[in-house]
């Protein structure tokens, strides 16, 4: 459930902070991190802001901010306890330490669920990577009122449960086509833990336009440099580490047709999810003096009201 749904006196253990960019970084730096216990101290008369107790100090959040934090509540822990045969007939309501331990166990298990979205241009081999990853555990999902759809799948790897989605191929994240709108809506509304930007290594200049837009969105991202066997066989060379450093994203060469690089790709996803990926950093793409001056002016206006960019990067 969401932190904003807890009532006065109720507590929960944090599973995940959604949102993007500076908002998510600020919330995490305030102490709202995975596994921490947070308690509702006071809901204001108009239910905004809400005061919480976290790590022995009190802090206030807007309800819209709290709605982006996922928690395991005491009620959820009670339901879990009722389903455990070895706990039948035992009352744990008077044992807060045991209840808290159970909440943390559930939060830890949910923290091992990683949502991944494959994003890339049409014909970049994205679906081949998805098919190898998901095997036969897939289904088609869509948004109501939208004519395009996406494949969704699940699989387990290295103790983690992955929920992956193959989003429609798109060249950009504007709103000119149903595909573009669908992909952007999924990234914003579903807040995947990691974006896999699948790039055709033989068409870098065309493919990297979408990459720059994802960078501006400030989302956790890994690049799958796909069809890399064809790239090498054509006699081309690429300094992958240097390109990754320039873009601020880890890059994994892959071959969707054979599955080469897929294991390394998902190892890197786990590293990013657990905060161990060192190459990942947010860069600022400079669009030139004239554009930058105007972008800065508009961005300042957007930041006067923070709510629109809880999910959207203000720069994007």
C-alpha positions in Angstrom: 0.0 0.0 0.0 1.0 3.7 -0.2 2.3 5.6 2.8 -0.4 8.2 2.3 -3.0 5.6 3.1 -1.8 5.0 6.7 -3.9 6.6 9.4 -2.9 8.3 12.6 -0.8 6.0 14.9 -0.3 3.4 12.1 3.1 2.4 10.9 4.7 0.7 7.9 8.0 -0.5 6.6 9.2 1.1 3.4 9.5 -1.1 0.3 10.2 1.4 -2.4 10.2 5.1 -3.3 8.6 5.8 -6.7 9.0 9.0 -8.7 12.0 10.2 -10.7 15.0 12.4 -10.6 15.5 15.1 -8.0 12.2 14.3 -6.2 13.2 10.7 -5.5 16.7 11.6 -4.5 15.4 14.2 -2.0 12.9 11.8 -0.4 15.6 9.1 0.0 18.1 11.6 1.5 15.4 12.5 4.1 15.6 8.9 5.3 12.7 7.2 3.4 14.8 4.2 2.4 13.9 0.5 2.0 13.4 -1.4 5.3 12.9 1.7 7.5 9.9 1.9 9.9 7.8 5.0 9.5 4.8 6.0 11.7 2.0 8.5 11.1 2.1 11.1 13.9 -0.5 13.6 12.6 -2.8 14.0 9.6 -3.5 17.8 9.2 -7.2 18.8 9.3 -7.2 19.1 5.5 -5.1 16.0 5.3 -2.1 17.9 3.9 0.7 17.8 5.0 1.1 14.6 7.0 3.6 14.4 9.8 5.6 11.2 10.2 8.1 9.8 12.7 11.2 8.3 11.0 14.5 7.4 12.6 13.6 9.1 15.8 12.7 12.4 14.2 9.6 14.0 12.8 9.1 15.1 9.2 6.2 16.4 7.1 5.3 15.3 3.6 2.6 16.4 1.2 0.0 13.7 0.6 1.0 13.6 -3.1 4.6 12.9 -2.0 3.6 10.2 0.5 1.5 8.5 -2.2 4.7 7.8 -4.1 6.2 5.7 -1.2 5.2 2.0 -1.0 5.1 0.4 2.4 4.1 -2.8 4.2 1.5 -2.0 6.8 0.6 -3.7 10.1 -2.7 -4.9 8.5 -0.7 -6.6 5.7 1.5 -8.2 8.3 -1.5 -9.5 10.2 -2.9 -11.1 7.0 0.4 -12.7 6.3 0.6 -14.0 9.9 -2.9 -15.5 9.6 -1.7 -17.5 6.5 1.2 -19.1 8.4 0.4 -22.5 9.9 3.1 -22.2 12.6 1.6 -18.9 13.9 -2.0 -20.2 14.2 -3.4 -19.5 17.6 -0.6 -17.1 18.6 -1.5 -13.4 19.3 1.2 -11.0 18.1 -0.7 -7.8 18.5 1.0 -7.3 21.9 4.4 -8.0 20.5 5.4 -5.0 18.4 9.0 -6.2 17.9 7.8 -9.5 16.3 5.2 -7.6 14.2 7.9 -5.2 13.0 10.1 -8.2 12.1 7.4 -9.7 10.0 6.7 -6.4 8.3 10.4 -6.1 7.4 10.5 -9.7 6.1 7.6 -8.9 3.8 9.2 -5.7 2.7 12.5 -7.5 2.0 10.7 -10.0 -0.2 8.8 -7.3 -2.1 12.1 -5.5 -2.5 13.4 -8.5 -4.4 10.8 -7.9 -7.1 12.3 -5.8 -9.9 10.2 -4.2 -12.6 12.0 -3.6 -15.9 10.8 -1.9 -19.1 12.5 -2.5 -22.5 12.5 0.8 -24.5 13.9 1.3 -27.9 13.4 2.2 -31.6 11.5 -0.1 -33.9 13.6 -3.0 -35.2 16.4 -2.7 -32.6 16.0 -6.3 -31.5 14.2 -5.3 -28.3 11.5 -8.0 -28.6 14.1 -10.8 -29.1 15.8 -9.8 -25.8 12.4 -9.8 -24.1 11.5 -13.2 -25.5 14.8 -14.8 -24.3 14.3 -13.2 -20.8 10.7 -14.1 -20.3 10.6 -17.5 -22.0 6.9 -18.6 -22.2 5.8 -16.6 -19.1 4.3 -13.6 -21.0 1.0 -11.9 -21.7 -0.2 -8.8 -23.6 -1.2 -5.7 -21.6 -2.5 -2.3 -22.6 -4.0 1.0 -21.4 -7.7 1.6 -21.9 -8.4 3.9 -24.8 -5.0 3.2 -26.4 -4.7 1.2 -29.6 -1.2 -0.1 -29.0 -0.2 -2.8 -26.5 2.9 -4.3 -24.9 4.1 -7.8 -23.9 4.5 -8.4 -20.2 6.4 -11.3 -18.7 8.0 -12.7 -15.4 10.9 -14.8 -14.5 13.2 -15.5 -11.6 17.0 -15.0 -11.6 19.6 -15.0 -8.8 16.9 -14.9 -6.1 15.0 -11.9 -7.6 11.6 -12.0 -9.3 11.5 -9.9 -12.5 8.5 -8.3 -14.0 9.4 -7.2 -17.5 7.5 -5.4 -20.2 8.4 -5.0 -23.9 7.1 -1.5 -24.7 6.2 -0.5 -28.3 9.1 0.6 -30.5 9.3 4.4 -30.7 11.8 7.0 -31.9 11.0 9.6 -29.3 9.0 10.4 -26.2 6.8 13.2 -27.5 3.0 12.8 -27.8 2.7 12.7 -31.6 1.8 9.0 -31.9 0.0 6.4 -29.8 3.3 4.5 -29.4 5.1 7.6 -28.0 2.3 8.4 -25.6 2.1 4.8 -24.4 5.8 4.5 -23.7 5.9 7.8 -21.8 2.8 7.0 -19.9 4.2 3.6 -18.8 7.5 5.1 -17.6 5.7 7.8 -15.6 2.7 5.9 -14.2 4.3 2.5 -13.6 7.7 3.8 -12.5 9.8 0.8 -13.5 12.8 0.1 -11.2 15.1 0.0 -14.3 14.7 1.1 -17.9 16.6 -1.0 -20.5 17.3 1.2 -23.5 17.8 -1.2 -26.3 20.0 0.3 -29.0 20.9 -1.0 -32.5 24.7 -0.8 -32.4 24.8 -0.3 -36.1 22.6 2.8 -36.0 23.9 4.7 -33.0 23.2 8.2 -34.3 19.5 7.5 -34.9 19.0 5.4 -31.8 20.7 7.8 -29.4 18.1 10.5 -29.9 15.7 8.4 -27.8 18.5 7.8 -25.3 19.0 11.5 -24.8 15.3 11.9 -24.0 15.4 9.1 -21.4 18.5 10.8 -19.9 16.5 14.1 -19.6 13.7 12.1 -17.8 16.4 11.2 -15.2 15.2 7.5 -14.9 17.4 4.6 -13.7 18.7 3.2 -17.1 21.0 0.6 -18.6 21.8 0.5 -22.3 21.7 -2.9 -24.1 24.0 -2.4 -27.1 22.2 -4.9 -29.2 23.1 -6.7 -32.5 26.7 -6.3 -31.4 27.8 -9.4 -33.4 26.7 -7.7 -36.6 28.4 -4.5 -35.5 31.8 -6.3 -35.0 31.5 -8.3 -38.2 31.2 -5.1 -40.2 34.6 -4.1 -39.0 33.5 -1.3 -36.6 35.0 -0.6 -33.2 33.6 1.2 -30.2 35.0 2.2 -26.8 32.0 1.0 -24.8 33.4 2.2 -21.4 34.0 5.7 -22.7 30.6 5.9 -24.3 29.0 4.7 -21.0 31.0 7.4 -19.1 29.9 10.1 -21.5 26.2 9.1 -21.2 26.3 8.2 -17.5 24.8 4.8 -18.1 26.2 1.3 -17.9 26.3 -0.4 -21.3 26.1 -4.1 -21.9 26.7 -5.6 -25.4 24.0 -8.0 -26.3 22.9 -10.3 -29.1 19.1 -10.8 -28.9 19.1 -13.6 -31.5 21.4 -15.9 -29.3 21.0 -14.5 -25.8 24.6 -13.4 -25.6 25.0 -10.8 -22.8 21.5 -11.3 -21.3 22.9 -12.7 -18.0 25.3 -9.9 -17.6 22.5 -7.4 -18.4 20.3 -8.8 -15.6 23.3 -8.9 -13.2 23.7 -5.2 -13.9 20.0 -4.6 -13.3 20.3 -6.2 -9.9 23.4 -4.0 -9.1 21.5 -0.9 -10.1 18.4 -1.9 -8.1 20.6 -2.5 -5.0 22.5 0.7 -5.5 25.8 -1.0 -6.3 26.1 0.2 -9.9 28.9 2.8 -9.9 28.8 3.9 -13.5 25.3 5.2 -13.4 25.1 9.0 -12.9 22.8 11.8 -14.2 24.3 14.0 -16.9 23.1 17.3 -18.3 22.8 17.3 -22.1 23.8 20.8 -23.3 21.5 22.0 -26.1 23.5 25.2 -26.8 23.5 28.6 -25.1 20.3 30.0 -26.7 18.2 26.9 -26.0 19.7 26.4 -22.5 18.8 29.9 -21.4 15.2 29.4 -22.5 15.0 25.9 -21.0 16.3 27.3 -17.7 13.6 30.0 -17.7 10.8 27.6 -18.3 12.2 25.1 -15.8 12.2 27.7 -13.0 8.5 28.4 -13.7 7.7 24.7 -13.5 9.6 24.3 -10.2 7.5 27.0 -8.5 4.8 24.3 -8.1 6.7 21.0 -7.4 3.8 18.6 -7.9 3.9 18.3 -11.7 7.5 17.0 -11.6 7.2 14.4 -8.7 7.0 11.9 -11.6 8.4 14.0 -14.4 11.8 15.5 -14.4 11.3 19.3 -14.5 14.0 19.5 -17.2 12.2 16.9 -19.3 
